[in-house]
Each structure stands twice: as C-alpha cells, then as structure tokens.
Amino acid sequence: MSTSIEVQQDTRFFGHPRGLANLFGVEMWERFSYYGMLGILAIYLYYSADKGGLGIDQGAALGIVGAYGGTVYLATVIGAWVADRILGSERTLFYSAVLVMLGHIALALLPGMTGIGVGLACVAVGSGGLKANATAVVGTLYAEGDERRDAGFTIFYMGINLGGFIGPLLTGLAQSEVGFHLGFGLAAIGMALGLIQYTLGRKNLGAKASEVPNPLQPSQRWLFVGIAVVIVAAIVALILSGVVGPENLADVVVYVVIAISVVYFVVILTSRKITSEERSRVLSFIPMYIASAAFFSLYQQQSTVVAAYSDQRLNRDLFGWLMPVSWVNSINPVFIIILAPIIAAIWTKLGDRQPSTPMKFVLGTVLMGIAFLLFLPMTGTGQNGSPLIALVGILLVFTVAELMLSPVGLSLSTKLAPKAFRTQMVALNFLSVSLGTAMSGKLAESYDVHDETPYFSIIGGVAIVVGLVLLACIPFIKKLMKGVH
C-alpha cells in the first residue's frame, strides 16, 4: 500500500489522487444499487401477486420503506463507531460494500418476506457503514490545506448523484419489462461492479485510510462483541415472536431513534469534558435537530407517498409508452447536479451577508411544506390524471429546500460540536435524518389515494408552522450559538 504522503501528492486522476477515482466508483455503484432498489421497493411490497408483488397492505408497505430508510441512517452511527474503534474507515467501507451486495442478492433470489427481511437488513447496515466512511476516506487523500480538497469532494458527490440518477432508470426498466427480481438483480450486479473496481484500487488509498483513531483495548473487544450478539438475538426474537412486524416497524424505529437521540444529548450536556460555552452551543442544536427531523419526514416521502402517487395518480404516458414508476426517483438527482453549484456560488458571493444557518433551516422547512401544498390543485384529477410536468415542478421545490438545509446541517453539527464530542454531534445530525426518514414511513401509513386533501394540507401546513416557530426562535438560538454563524 502507498504511504499517505505518496497518495496526497498523487495527481493521476485529473490532477487528483488516483484513489479518488476508486472512491467515486464504489460510491456511484452503491448509490446506483441503493436508489435503484428503493425506486421499486414500495410497489414490490404492495403490488398483488399477479403483478409480481407481495400483496402487503399499502400503508404497511410504505411504513416498511420509511423504517428501512431510517435504519440506514441509524447504521451510519454504528459504521462510524466501528471505523473509529475497531476496523478503520477503509476496511469498514470494504466490508460494508460486501454486505450491500449480499443484501441485493438476497432480494433478487430469496422469496417473499424472507428476501425482504434478510435483504433489507444487509443493505441497511452495509449502506450505513459505507455512507459513514466513504467521505472520511476521501478526506485522507488530501493533506491539510490542500486547495484541491473542495474540488475533490465535488467530484465525489457527482458520483453519488450519477448513481442516484442511473439506478432507478435501469432497475425500473428491468422491473417493468421483465419483473421485480431482475430489478433487484441489477442492483446486486451494480454493487458487485463497484466492489471489483474498489478492490483493484485499494492500494491507492494509502495507510492513513486504514488507521483506527481510537482503538478498543483487546479486553473490551469481547465485551462489545457480546453486546452486539445480544442485540441481534433480541431483534430476531422480537421479529419471530411477532412483537415487531410490518404493521408497526416504522413505530419501533421512530421510538428507538428518539431514545438514542435523547441519550446522546443527555450524555453530551451532562459531561464534565465540555465548557459552558460548548454546552450552550449544543443546546442551540436541539431546535435545529427538531426542524431537520420535520424536514426529512416530508422530503423522504419521495420513496413512500411520492412512489405510490407516481404509481396510482401520475399520468406516466409518454407518447404511448408507459414510463416506469421508479423513473420519478431520477428527477431529484438531476436537479441537484444542476442547482448545487449555483446555490454554493450564491452563498460564496454573499459571504457574510448570506442568511444565518437557523434562517437556512427556516427556508428549507417552509419550502418543504409549500411543496406538499402544491399537490392540492391536482387532488381532483382522478386515477393517473396528474400531469408529469407538475410533479417535476414539485420535485424542483423539494430539491431547492434540500439544498437549503441538508448540506448546512452536516456543517452546523461540526461547528457546534464540543471538542470531546465531535463525532457524536455528527452522529446526532444523522439521527435527525434517521428520525425524519422513519417518520416519512409512519406518516405515509395515513396517505389515502382517494382522499388526498387532508393529508397534503395538514402535513404541508404543519411543516410551515414548524419553520415559522423556528423563525421566531432565531434570536434566542443565535444567542445560544455563541458567535457561530
């Protein structure tokens, strides 16, 4: 393996280290498989057997999709911990990619709910581990102060959106032309391709990527292995006994994430390792955590309610050819690729005059509520009567709202983090996304395709109210932030 200095001085990939191409590829194929599978998951769960589906109640099916998404973000916290304490980021990333591939193979080959249970568990834990560590490994490719760093991350994030764009197109086409299991199989093939190219280039990542920053003592390892075995056994027992099932899975994930989040906040706020100023900044993060969870409970409905809407309410007829349901999932990545550089340039141009972070959270949450209200003019269009161009416009508002809040949340968690709890604050940001994603499934259980007005108006209205309450609290929040903008 190359030394870290050799890696950081490498310019063989368009002026960047060769390892960036490796990470670009594995992240692109992981997102291809993840979004490709997610694009057809909801309809697979609630389609009847004669259409190749499992025939689950639609509300329960959308709840499962939301709970699964919430578990992925919960797994990022576990993936970060495993990298920091046991394996290092590079090895955690590799094993996570293997787990993702095995999960998609299970979805493609195992029948019924067995395939769903095994497949989604593997993909959730694997995607969480990969998501948590791919970004960290990209960071190791550049020395401190290297001016190529931001450009390198931009290239890397293009890989994410490229995979997110292509995945639903190909898996959706395979599902509509042949069947669901070919769609899941394509996701497995995509991840296998990513894993092969990653394995061939691992030597280009340098020793720093494999470092374990805070290793467990050998005596502690067996303790944590024992805890992990007990947790897995308890989960399996709860599922087999019927205590946890498809109908209440979203509830369980919501309660678990809330409990873990409360524990995290209490541990940090009561720690003697933080100063009074740091404690104040952590307190300022609480209203932003709530706003972030509210935002993602609407935004992540792209995989739940918007999927069902695209199936049952959207006119997908393109000149006599019926567009696959999952193709709607490819609209958002296109808008991100177009708009992200523009919004980044606007913030850079404004400099000190740009809105404060709490104000960006307000804009993101209110815009997300408005996006849901935009469904209301189409509530009377009947089965598959809503125009595609209208949904494209709504998803444009989704994307602008996302770019106001999502990248800012990750940055904010690092700015407000006490020195002793940097990783835990980033974990709290991911937990707000996890809670919101699980809530997107819980809320989707109430969606009725035949009576949409109450759903879109109440949820959109509540999001706007959350944003306005946050707006009223900005002076108080800024005071708690102690100078952080």
PAMARVEX-97450 format. One record per residue (C-alpha): x, y, z. Coordinates in steps of 0.1 Angstrom, whole numbers, padded with zeros to 4 digits, always signed. Layout:
XYZ/...
//
This chain:
+0000+0000+0000/+0012+0035-0008/+0022+0058+0020/-0002+0086+0029/+0023+0113+0016/+0026+0095-0018/-0012+0094-0020/-0016+0130-0011/+0010+0141-0037/-0006+0119-0065/-0022+0138-0094/-0030+0109-0118/-0068+0114-0118/-0075+0148-0135/-0050+0164-0111/-0063+0145-0081/-0051+0113-0063/-0059+0081-0081/-0077+0068-0050/-0105+0094-0057/-0115+0075-0089/-0117+0044-0068/-0140+0060-0042/-0160+0078-0069/-0167+0044-0085/-0177+0025-0053/-0199+0053-0041/-0215+0057-0076/-0223+0019-0078/-0235+0018-0041/-0259+0047-0048/-0269+0030-0081/-0279-0001-0062/-0294+0017-0033/-0317+0041-0052/-0323+0015-0079/-0337-0008-0053/-0355+0019-0034/-0373+0030-0066/-0391-0003-0069/-0393-0014-0033/-0426+0002-0023/-0446-0011-0053/-0430-0046-0049/-0443-0047-0013/-0479-0036-0021/-0484-0049-0057/-0506-0081-0058/-0490-0115-0066/-0503-0114-0101/-0482-0083-0107/-0451-0099-0092/-0455-0082-0057/-0461-0094-0022/-0496-0080-0017/-0489-0063+0016/-0514-0035+0027/-0502-0003+0011/-0500+0017+0043/-0479-0010+0060/-0457-0013+0028/-0449+0025+0028/-0442+0022+0066/-0417-0005+0059/-0399+0016+0033/-0397+0046+0057/-0385+0024+0086/-0358+0008+0063/-0346+0043+0053/-0344+0054+0089/-0324+0023+0098/-0298+0031+0070/-0291+0065+0087/-0291+0049+0121/-0265+0024+0108/-0242+0054+0098/-0237+0060+0135/-0227+0023+0140/-0205+0024+0109/-0186+0054+0122/-0181+0038+0156/-0168+0005+0141/-0143+0025+0120/-0132+0047+0149/-0128+0019+0174/-0122-0014+0155/-0115-0016+0118/-0106+0019+0105/-0126+0036+0077/-0111+0018+0047/-0118-0018+0059/-0153-0008+0073/-0161+0006+0039/-0150-0026+0021/-0169-0050+0043/-0200-0027+0042/-0199-0028+0004/-0198-0067+0005/-0228-0066+0029/-0247-0043+0005/-0241-0067-0024/-0252-0097-0004/-0284-0078+0006/-0293-0072-0031/-0286-0108-0039/-0310-0119-0011/-0337-0095-0025/-0332-0110-0060/-0331-0147-0051/-0350-0153-0018/-0388-0155-0020/-0413-0133-0002/-0408-0117+0032/-0376-0138+0038/-0359-0120+0010/-0372-0086+0023/-0361-0093+0059/-0326-0106+0050/-0320-0083+0021/-0331-0050+0037/-0312-0058+0069/-0280-0064+0050/-0284-0033+0027/-0293-0011+0056/-0263-0019+0077/-0240-0020+0047/-0252+0013+0032/-0249+0029+0066/-0213+0017+0071/-0204+0027+0036/-0221+0061+0038/-0203+0069+0071/-0168+0060+0059/-0165+0068+0022/-0165+0106+0029/-0139+0101+0057/-0116+0081+0033/-0119+0109+0007/-0106+0133+0033/-0075+0112+0039/-0064+0117+0003/-0056+0153+0008/-0031+0170+0031/-0043+0197+0054/-0045+0230+0035/-0045+0212+0000/-0065+0235-0022/-0078+0205-0043/-0099+0192-0014/-0132+0210-0021/-0129+0201-0058/-0122+0165-0049/-0154+0164-0027/-0173+0179-0056/-0162+0152-0079/-0170+0126-0053/-0206+0140-0048/-0211+0139-0085/-0206+0102-0083/-0234+0100-0057/-0258+0118-0079/-0248+0100-0110/-0256+0067-0093/-0288+0081-0079/-0298+0092-0114/-0290+0060-0134/-0301+0034-0107/-0339+0040-0108/-0338+0043-0146/-0323+0008-0152/-0339-0011-0123/-0373+0004-0131/-0370-0006-0167/-0360-0041-0158/-0389-0043-0133/-0415-0030-0158/-0403-0051-0188/-0393-0084-0170/-0400-0084-0133/-0390-0072-0098/-0363-0098-0092/-0344-0087-0123/-0346-0052-0110/-0331-0063-0076/-0306-0084-0095/-0294-0054-0115/-0288-0036-0081/-0267-0066-0070/-0247-0065-0102/-0241-0028-0099/-0227-0032-0064/-0206-0061-0075/-0190-0040-0102/-0183-0013-0077/-0167-0038-0053/-0145-0052-0080/-0131-0018-0091/-0127-0008-0055/-0108-0040-0046/-0084-0035-0076/-0076+0000-0065/-0074-0003-0026/-0036+0000-0028/-0041+0036-0040/-0058+0048-0008/-0027+0050+0015/-0021+0039+0051/-0040+0068+0067/-0073+0055+0054/-0068+0023+0074/-0059+0039+0107/-0080+0032+0137/-0082+0065+0155/-0093+0054+0190/-0089+0016+0191/-0106-0006+0217/-0084-0025+0241/-0084-0062+0234/-0102-0069+0267/-0130-0045+0256/-0135-0061+0222/-0151-0093+0235/-0174-0072+0257/-0187-0053+0226/-0189-0085+0205/-0211-0099+0233/-0233-0068+0234/-0237-0069+0196/-0247-0106+0197/-0273-0100+0224/-0288-0070+0205/-0290-0091+0172/-0305-0120+0191/-0331-0097+0208/-0341-0082+0174/-0345-0117+0158/-0366-0129+0188/-0389-0098+0186/-0395-0104+0149/-0400-0141+0152/-0424-0137+0181/-0445-0112+0162/-0439-0083+0186/-0422-0064+0158/-0439-0068+0124/-0446-0050+0091/-0475-0031+0106/-0455-0015+0135/-0419-0014+0121/-0420+0023+0115/-0432+0030+0150/-0404+0009+0165/-0377+0026+0145/-0391+0061+0154/-0391+0052+0192/-0356+0037+0190/-0341+0067+0173/-0358+0092+0197/-0345+0072+0227/-0309+0071+0213/-0310+0108+0204/-0322+0117+0239/-0294+0096+0254/-0268+0113+0231/-0280+0148+0241/-0280+0140+0278/-0246+0124+0278/-0231+0154+0260/-0249+0181+0280/-0240+0165+0314/-0204+0157+0306/-0177+0174+0326/-0155+0174+0295/-0174+0204+0279/-0172+0241+0288/-0203+0262+0295/-0199+0278+0260/-0198+0244+0244/-0229+0234+0264/-0248+0264+0252/-0239+0256+0215/-0252+0220+0220/-0285+0234+0234/-0288+0256+0203/-0286+0225+0181/-0318+0210+0197/-0343+0232+0178/-0324+0226+0146/-0324+0189+0152/-0362+0190+0155/-0365+0211+0123/-0342+0187+0105/-0364+0157+0115/-0395+0176+0105/-0379+0185+0071/-0368+0149+0064/-0402+0134+0074/-0415+0152+0043/-0385+0151+0020/-0380+0113+0023/-0416+0107+0013/-0401+0105-0022/-0397+0068-0015/-0431+0064+0001/-0460+0086-0007/-0445+0100-0039/-0438+0065-0051/-0474+0055-0045/-0486+0088-0061/-0464+0081-0092/-0479+0046-0095/-0516+0055-0090/-0521+0092-0096/-0495+0103-0121/-0500+0103-0159/-0469+0084-0170/-0479+0080-0206/-0450+0093-0228/-0462+0092-0264/-0480+0059-0260/-0452+0043-0238/-0458+0039-0200/-0429+0053-0180/-0418+0030-0151/-0428+0042-0117/-0393+0044-0104/-0381+0069-0131/-0396+0097-0109/-0367+0089-0085/-0342+0101-0111/-0356+0136-0112/-0342+0149-0079/-0305+0139-0087/-0307+0159-0120/-0319+0190-0102/-0291+0185-0075/-0264+0183-0102/-0277+0215-0118/-0286+0235-0087/-0259+0226-0061/-0231+0246-0078/-0254+0275-0084/-0266+0277-0047/-0230+0272-0035/-0219+0301-0057/-0247+0323-0043/-0236+0316-0007/-0200+0323-0017/-0209+0355-0034/-0230+0367-0005/-0202+0359+0020/-0210+0375+0054/-0244+0387+0040/-0258+0352+0034/-0286+0340+0057/-0276+0326+0091/-0277+0288+0095/-0310+0289+0115/-0326+0310+0087/-0315+0285+0061/-0332+0258+0082/-0364+0280+0083/-0363+0284+0045/-0357+0246+0039/-0386+0236+0063/-0411+0262+0050/-0403+0254+0013/-0408+0217+0020/-0442+0225+0035/-0451+0246+0004/-0440+0216-0018/-0467+0194-0002/-0494+0222-0006/-0486+0222-0043/-0501+0187-0046/-0535+0202-0037/-0545+0216-0071/-0542+0181-0085/-0564+0163-0060/-0594+0160-0084/-0576+0147-0115/-0586+0111-0109/-0566+0079-0114/-0533+0085-0133/-0546+0120-0142/-0519+0143-0127/-0496+0158-0152/-0459+0147-0151/-0447+0183-0155/-0465+0193-0123/-0447+0166-0103/-0414+0177-0119/-0421+0212-0106/-0429+0200-0071/-0397+0179-0070/-0378+0211-0081/-0391+0227-0049/-0381+0196-0029/-0346+0200-0043/-0342+0237-0035/-0355+0230+0000/-0330+0202+0004/-0301+0224-0007/-0311+0250+0019/-0310+0225+0048/-0293+0192+0042/-0256+0202+0035/-0259+0230+0061/-0270+0206+0088/-0238+0185+0085/-0216+0216+0085/-0235+0230+0115/-0231+0199+0136/-0193+0202+0132/-0193+0239+0140/-0213+0234+0172/-0196+0203+0184/-0176+0203+0217/-0140+0192+0212/-0146+0160+0232/-0178+0150+0212/-0170+0159+0175/-0181+0125+0161/-0212+0123+0184/-0225+0156+0172/-0222+0145+0136/-0240+0113+0147/-0268+0134+0161/-0272+0151+0127/-0275+0117+0111/-0300+0107+0138/-0322+0136+0129/-0322+0124+0093/-0329+0088+0106/-0359+0100+0127/-0373+0120+0098/-0369+0091+0073/-0387+0067+0097/-0414+0093+0103/-0418+0096+0065/-0429+0059+0066/-0451+0064+0097/-0469+0094+0081/-0473+0076+0048/-0494+0050+0065/-0521+0077+0067/-0520+0085+0030/-0552+0077+0011/-0550+0079-0026/-0588+0085-0028/-0588+0114-0002/-0556+0133-0005/-0566+0168+0005/-0564+0163+0043/-0530+0145+0040/-0512+0171+0019/-0528+0201+0036/-0522+0191+0072/-0486+0178+0067/-0476+0208+0045/-0492+0232+0070/-0475+0216+0100/-0441+0219+0083/-0447+0256+0075/-0457+0262+0112/-0425+0244+0124/-0405+0267+0101/-0423+0298+0114/-0418+0288+0151/-0381+0283+0143/-0381+0318+0127/-0395+0333+0159/-0368+0315+0180/-0338+0327+0159/-0327+0355+0182/-0327+0331+0212/-0309+0304+0191/-0282+0328+0179/-0276+0338+0215/-0270+0302+0224/-0247+0296+0194/-0221+0319+0209/-0208+0335+0178/-0212+0306+0154/-0229+0319+0122/
//
